Amino acid sequence: MKKALFKSLAILNRALLPSLTKRGVDLSKASKWQLLLFGYRLWVTKNALD
């Protein structure tokens, strides 16, 4: 159940949220909201793969 939820969230993230790596955002110079978005996407991906 939990894994299916995170897999669907990962699919929604890929479709709706901007990709920071494709934009070439440097994480050392990223703004607070960009770091928050990166952390959220990383958290969802980590839980979807477990």
MMTF fields as JSON, N, C-alpha, C and O atoms, coordinates in Angstrom:
{
  "mmtfVersion": "1.0.0",
  "mmtfProducer": "UNKNOWN",
  "numBonds": 199,
  "numAtoms": 200,
  "numGroups": 50,
  "numChains": 1,
  "numModels": 1,
  "chainsPerModel": [1],
  "groupsPerChain": [50],
  "chainIdList": ["A"],
  "bondAtomList": [4, 2, 8, 6, 12, 10, 16, 14, 20, 18, 24, 22, 28, 26, 32, 30, 36, 34, 40, 38, 44, 42, 48, 46, 52, 50, 56, 54, 60, 58, 64, 62, 68, 66, 72, 70, 76, 74, 80, 78, 84, 82, 88, 86, 92, 90, 96, 94, 100, 98, 104, 102, 108, 106, 112, 110, 116, 114, 120, 118, 124, 122, 128, 126, 132, 130, 136, 134, 140, 138, 144, 142, 148, 146, 152, 150, 156, 154, 160, 158, 164, 162, 168, 166, 172, 170, 176, 174, 180, 178, 184, 182, 188, 186, 192, 190, 196, 194],
  "bondOrderList": [1, 1, 1, 1, 1, 1, 1, 1, 1, 1, 1, 1, 1, 1, 1, 1, 1, 1, 1, 1, 1, 1, 1, 1, 1, 1, 1, 1, 1, 1, 1, 1, 1, 1, 1, 1, 1, 1, 1, 1, 1, 1, 1, 1, 1, 1, 1, 1, 1],
  "groupList": [{"groupName": "MET", "atomNameList": ["N", "CA", "C", "O"], "elementList": ["N", "C", "C", "O"], "formalChargeList": [0, 0, 0, 0], "bondAtomList": [1, 0, 2, 1, 3, 2], "bondOrderList": [1, 1, 2], "singleLetterCode": "M", "chemCompType": "L-PEPTIDE LINKING"}, {"groupName": "LYS", "atomNameList": ["N", "CA", "C", "O"], "elementList": ["N", "C", "C", "O"], "formalChargeList": [0, 0, 0, 0], "bondAtomList": [1, 0, 2, 1, 3, 2], "bondOrderList": [1, 1, 2], "singleLetterCode": "K", "chemCompType": "L-PEPTIDE LINKING"}, {"groupName": "ALA", "atomNameList": ["N", "CA", "C", "O"], "elementList": ["N", "C", "C", "O"], "formalChargeList": [0, 0, 0, 0], "bondAtomList": [1, 0, 2, 1, 3, 2], "bondOrderList": [1, 1, 2], "singleLetterCode": "A", "chemCompType": "L-PEPTIDE LINKING"}, {"groupName": "LEU", "atomNameList": ["N", "CA", "C", "O"], "elementList": ["N", "C", "C", "O"], "formalChargeList": [0, 0, 0, 0], "bondAtomList": [1, 0, 2, 1, 3, 2], "bondOrderList": [1, 1, 2], "singleLetterCode": "L", "chemCompType": "L-PEPTIDE LINKING"}, {"groupName": "PHE", "atomNameList": ["N", "CA", "C", "O"], "elementList": ["N", "C", "C", "O"], "formalChargeList": [0, 0, 0, 0], "bondAtomList": [1, 0, 2, 1, 3, 2], "bondOrderList": [1, 1, 2], "singleLetterCode": "F", "chemCompType": "L-PEPTIDE LINKING"}, {"groupName": "SER", "atomNameList": ["N", "CA", "C", "O"], "elementList": ["N", "C", "C", "O"], "formalChargeList": [0, 0, 0, 0], "bondAtomList": [1, 0, 2, 1, 3, 2], "bondOrderList": [1, 1, 2], "singleLetterCode": "S", "chemCompType": "L-PEPTIDE LINKING"}, {"groupName": "ILE", "atomNameList": ["N", "CA", "C", "O"], "elementList": ["N", "C", "C", "O"], "formalChargeList": [0, 0, 0, 0], "bondAtomList": [1, 0, 2, 1, 3, 2], "bondOrderList": [1, 1, 2], "singleLetterCode": "I", "chemCompType": "L-PEPTIDE LINKING"}, {"groupName": "ASN", "atomNameList": ["N", "CA", "C", "O"], "elementList": ["N", "C", "C", "O"], "formalChargeList": [0, 0, 0, 0], "bondAtomList": [1, 0, 2, 1, 3, 2], "bondOrderList": [1, 1, 2], "singleLetterCode": "N", "chemCompType": "L-PEPTIDE LINKING"}, {"groupName": "ARG", "atomNameList": ["N", "CA", "C", "O"], "elementList": ["N", "C", "C", "O"], "formalChargeList": [0, 0, 0, 0], "bondAtomList": [1, 0, 2, 1, 3, 2], "bondOrderList": [1, 1, 2], "singleLetterCode": "R", "chemCompType": "L-PEPTIDE LINKING"}, {"groupName": "PRO", "atomNameList": ["N", "CA", "C", "O"], "elementList": ["N", "C", "C", "O"], "formalChargeList": [0, 0, 0, 0], "bondAtomList": [1, 0, 2, 1, 3, 2], "bondOrderList": [1, 1, 2], "singleLetterCode": "P", "chemCompType": "L-PEPTIDE LINKING"}, {"groupName": "THR", "atomNameList": ["N", "CA", "C", "O"], "elementList": ["N", "C", "C", "O"], "formalChargeList": [0, 0, 0, 0], "bondAtomList": [1, 0, 2, 1, 3, 2], "bondOrderList": [1, 1, 2], "singleLetterCode": "T", "chemCompType": "L-PEPTIDE LINKING"}, {"groupName": "GLY", "atomNameList": ["N", "CA", "C", "O"], "elementList": ["N", "C", "C", "O"], "formalChargeList": [0, 0, 0, 0], "bondAtomList": [1, 0, 2, 1, 3, 2], "bondOrderList": [1, 1, 2], "singleLetterCode": "G", "chemCompType": "PEPTIDE LINKING"}, {"groupName": "VAL", "atomNameList": ["N", "CA", "C", "O"], "elementList": ["N", "C", "C", "O"], "formalChargeList": [0, 0, 0, 0], "bondAtomList": [1, 0, 2, 1, 3, 2], "bondOrderList": [1, 1, 2], "singleLetterCode": "V", "chemCompType": "L-PEPTIDE LINKING"}, {"groupName": "ASP", "atomNameList": ["N", "CA", "C", "O"], "elementList": ["N", "C", "C", "O"], "formalChargeList": [0, 0, 0, 0], "bondAtomList": [1, 0, 2, 1, 3, 2], "bondOrderList": [1, 1, 2], "singleLetterCode": "D", "chemCompType": "L-PEPTIDE LINKING"}, {"groupName": "TRP", "atomNameList": ["N", "CA", "C", "O"], "elementList": ["N", "C", "C", "O"], "formalChargeList": [0, 0, 0, 0], "bondAtomList": [1, 0, 2, 1, 3, 2], "bondOrderList": [1, 1, 2], "singleLetterCode": "W", "chemCompType": "L-PEPTIDE LINKING"}, {"groupName": "GLN", "atomNameList": ["N", "CA", "C", "O"], "elementList": ["N", "C", "C", "O"], "formalChargeList": [0, 0, 0, 0], "bondAtomList": [1, 0, 2, 1, 3, 2], "bondOrderList": [1, 1, 2], "singleLetterCode": "Q", "chemCompType": "L-PEPTIDE LINKING"}, {"groupName": "TYR", "atomNameList": ["N", "CA", "C", "O"], "elementList": ["N", "C", "C", "O"], "formalChargeList": [0, 0, 0, 0], "bondAtomList": [1, 0, 2, 1, 3, 2], "bondOrderList": [1, 1, 2], "singleLetterCode": "Y", "chemCompType": "L-PEPTIDE LINKING"}],
  "groupTypeList": [0, 1, 1, 2, 3, 4, 1, 5, 3, 2, 6, 3, 7, 8, 2, 3, 3, 9, 5, 3, 10, 1, 8, 11, 12, 13, 3, 5, 1, 2, 5, 1, 14, 15, 3, 3, 3, 4, 11, 16, 8, 3, 14, 12, 10, 1, 7, 2, 3, 13],
  "groupIdList": [1, 2, 3, 4, 5, 6, 7, 8, 9, 10, 11, 12, 13, 14, 15, 16, 17, 18, 19, 20, 21, 22, 23, 24, 25, 26, 27, 28, 29, 30, 31, 32, 33, 34, 35, 36, 37, 38, 39, 40, 41, 42, 43, 44, 45, 46, 47, 48, 49, 50],
  "secStructList": [7, 2, 2, 2, 2, 2, 2, 2, 2, 2, 2, 2, 2, 2, 2, 2, 1, 7, 7, 6, 6, 6, 6, 6, 7, 7, 6, 6, 1, 7, 7, 2, 2, 2, 2, 2, 2, 2, 2, 2, 2, 2, 2, 2, 2, 2, 2, 2, 2, 7],
  "xCoordList": [0.827, 0.0, 0.87, 0.677, 1.831, 2.689, 3.537, 3.708, 4.064, 4.908, 4.097, 4.595, 2.881, 2.023, 1.696, 1.631, 1.49, 1.219, 2.413, 2.242, 3.607, 4.794, 5.118, 5.648, 4.812, 5.011, 4.087, 4.502, 2.845, 1.922, 2.328, 2.188, 2.832, 3.349, 4.549, 4.694, 5.405, 6.571, 6.149, 6.758, 5.129, 4.623, 4.03, 4.256, 3.279, 2.72, 3.817, 3.725, 4.851, 5.962, 6.637, 6.954, 6.855, 7.513, 6.679, 7.226, 5.358, 4.48, 4.233, 4.117, 4.152, 3.705, 4.809, 4.744, 5.805, 6.819, 7.994, 8.32, 8.63, 9.761, 10.986, 11.216, 11.762, 13.001, 14.133, 14.423, 14.763, 15.832, 17.112, 17.897, 17.338, 18.567, 18.51, 19.532, 17.339, 17.207, 17.371, 17.807, 17.024, 17.197, 18.631, 19.0, 19.432, 20.82, 21.009, 21.943, 20.135, 20.22, 21.367, 21.431, 22.266, 23.359, 22.827, 22.328, 22.932, 22.346, 23.021, 22.406, 24.267, 24.928, 24.421, 24.612, 23.779, 23.259, 21.739, 21.159, 21.1, 19.65, 18.957, 19.488, 17.756, 16.961, 16.332, 16.428, 15.697, 15.096, 13.989, 13.897, 13.14, 12.053, 12.587, 12.002, 13.683, 14.281, 14.867, 14.746, 15.503, 16.035, 14.905, 15.031, 13.821, 12.657, 12.07, 11.742, 11.937, 11.418, 12.341, 11.867, 13.634, 14.606, 14.512, 14.506, 14.44, 14.329, 13.052, 13.067, 11.953, 10.671, 10.715, 10.276, 11.244, 11.318, 12.251, 11.985, 13.337, 14.262, 13.602, 13.776, 12.854, 12.157, 11.128, 11.033, 10.363, 9.355, 10.024, 9.572, 11.099, 11.802, 12.391, 12.298, 13.004, 13.592, 12.523, 12.759, 11.38, 10.324, 9.653, 9.138, 9.651, 9.058, 9.953, 9.46, 11.253, 12.189, 12.365, 12.819, 12.024, 12.204, 11.324, 11.377],
  "yCoordList": [-1.191, 0.0, 1.253, 2.147, 1.315, 2.494, 2.67, 3.786, 1.562, 1.63, 2.083, 2.857, 1.622, 2.022, 3.51, 4.189, 4.013, 5.442, 6.284, 7.278, 5.891, 6.652, 6.513, 7.447, 5.376, 5.221, 6.16, 6.773, 6.271, 7.186, 8.635, 9.46, 8.96, 10.307, 10.622, 11.75, 9.642, 9.84, 10.116, 10.942, 9.44, 9.674, 11.077, 11.773, 11.491, 12.847, 13.903, 14.935, 13.655, 14.597, 14.779, 15.9, 13.679, 13.734, 14.526, 15.229, 14.412, 15.078, 16.548, 17.378, 16.88, 18.212, 19.166, 20.366, 18.646, 19.519, 19.72, 18.831, 20.887, 21.143, 20.32, 20.033, 19.948, 19.216, 20.218, 21.013, 20.175, 21.132, 20.781, 21.67, 19.506, 19.121, 19.486, 19.834, 19.411, 19.806, 21.315, 21.783, 22.065, 23.515, 23.929, 25.088, 22.991, 23.286, 24.059, 24.854, 23.837, 24.536, 23.961, 22.752, 24.819, 24.416, 24.388, 25.398, 23.242, 23.116, 24.008, 24.359, 24.375, 25.259, 26.698, 27.505, 27.021, 28.369, 28.394, 29.412, 27.296, 27.194, 27.975, 28.14, 28.451, 29.164, 28.162, 26.95, 28.675, 27.808, 26.932, 25.752, 27.501, 26.689, 25.631, 24.552, 25.904, 24.905, 23.757, 22.594, 24.084, 23.043, 22.213, 20.998, 22.869, 22.166, 21.226, 20.081, 21.698, 20.877, 19.694, 18.577, 19.924, 18.852, 17.809, 16.609, 18.26, 17.344, 16.525, 15.332, 17.154, 16.449, 15.375, 14.247, 15.726, 14.75, 13.599, 12.447, 13.909, 12.868, 11.937, 10.721, 12.492, 11.706, 10.768, 9.598, 11.285, 10.462, 9.356, 8.212, 9.68, 8.679, 7.59, 6.407, 7.986, 7.014, 6.056, 4.851, 6.57, 5.708, 4.87, 3.791, 5.345, 4.566, 3.378, 2.357, 3.507, 2.444, 1.395, 0.288, 1.709, 0.743, -0.465, -1.351],
  "zCoordList": [0.0, 0.0, 0.0, -0.823, 0.926, 1.043, -0.22, -0.711, -0.735, -1.923, -3.134, -3.951, -3.261, -4.387, -4.309, -5.333, -3.1, -2.921, -3.372, -4.078, -2.97, -3.339, -4.823, -5.424, -5.419, -6.867, -7.639, -8.622, -7.199, -7.876, -7.652, -8.555, -6.454, -6.201, -7.079, -7.549, -7.304, -8.156, -9.599, -10.278, -10.057, -11.415, -11.52, -12.51, -10.513, -10.505, -10.439, -11.104, -9.645, -9.555, -10.904, -11.301, -11.602, -12.893, -13.893, -14.742, -13.795, -14.755, -14.412, -15.315, -13.125, -12.734, -12.266, -12.535, -11.578, -10.992, -11.942, -12.728, -11.869, -12.764, -12.382, -11.207, -13.387, -13.155, -12.969, -13.863, -11.818, -11.53, -12.26, -12.592, -12.516, -13.211, -14.689, -15.278, -15.288, -16.689, -16.854, -17.905, -15.827, -15.86, -15.545, -15.732, -15.072, -14.764, -13.472, -13.357, -12.498, -11.214, -10.395, -10.175, -9.947, -9.075, -7.641, -7.145, -6.979, -5.635, -4.602, -3.595, -4.835, -3.885, -4.012, -3.102, -5.136, -5.361, -5.461, -5.838, -5.131, -5.255, -4.147, -3.049, -4.467, -3.471, -2.5, -2.696, -1.469, -0.44, -1.016, -0.679, -1.888, -2.438, -3.386, -3.482, -4.092, -4.969, -4.154, -4.538, -3.028, -2.15, -1.533, -1.384, -1.183, -0.643, -1.688, -1.378, -2.91, -3.994, -4.274, -4.477, -4.287, -4.502, -3.397, -3.672, -2.152, -1.016, -1.053, -0.751, -1.42, -1.509, -2.589, -2.367, -3.76, -4.85, -4.487, -4.831, -3.797, -3.36, -2.347, -2.421, -1.41, -0.394, -1.035, -0.664, -1.993, -2.659, -3.455, -3.421, -4.177, -4.97, -4.095, -4.422, -2.973, -2.043, -1.509, -1.427, -1.154, -0.615, -1.695, -1.405, -2.924, -4.017, -4.387, -4.866, -4.17, -4.54, -3.448, -3.737, -2.223, -1.127, -1.243, -0.39]
}
